[in-house]
Amino acid sequence: MGALIFDFDGVIADSEAIANTVLAETVTKLGHSTTLDEALTRYSGRRWDEAVAEIEAAIGRPLPSDFSGQLKLATLDRFRTDLKEVSGATDFIRRFGHVPRCIASSSSIDRLQLCLSLLALEAEFGSHVFSADMVARGKPHPDIFLFAASKLGVRPNQCLVIEDSAGGIRAAVAAGMTVVGLCAASHIREGHDLKLRDAGAVHLAHSWSDVERFALRFFNG
């Protein structure tokens, strides 16, 4: 039958715009005026150490030692009030409830568990929620996807991955999986679909209905 592997932020949870808004507000308070679009351009999709270096260069001094921890707390607080699903995600997940599935995300387990609870999706994935913290290398390396396939007991070439980032798509392609690039969340900007295509997405979807049509062909073909 194969399996569905979901990235989380920007795929199931419409969280990227929220997280980057909080980041922009935080950097602005440090003295470097930053908009949401600027935060998305400068920091989104990068390794956190690279983003930190970029912020420090922008503000002209080292960040406070508790910067990352305080930013995480502020982001989780904003999720508690503002987080919504990417429109259509829950319907898709339940429609394909017969297909083995999991989450394979770069986010921490505590963040994933909170967001799944807020979206009332904990029961849909159970223990099949995997973080890059569980493997040696994060995306764009294939480790998290290979780990997920092994936990689901399926071969990589039987997996359909839903991703919204170029790094995640490169990771899934490196794992030997088929990847749909989803451009449906509120952080998506013009030209993002082309980046996903260049990264190796075999199909670009602008809604979960688009994903559904491709998934039906993948699992029934």
Secondary structure, DSSP 8 states (H G I E B T S, - for coil): --EEEE--BTTTB--HHHHHHHHHHHHHHTT----HHHHHHHTTTS-HHHHHHHHHHHHTS---TTHHHHHHHHHHHHHHHH--B-TTHHHHHHHTTTS-EEEEESS-HHHHHHHHHHTT-HHHHTT-EEEGGGSSS-TTSSHHHHHHHHHHT--GGGEEEEESSHHHHHHHHHTT-EEEEE--STT--TTHHHHHHHHT-SEEESSHHHHHHHHHHHHH-
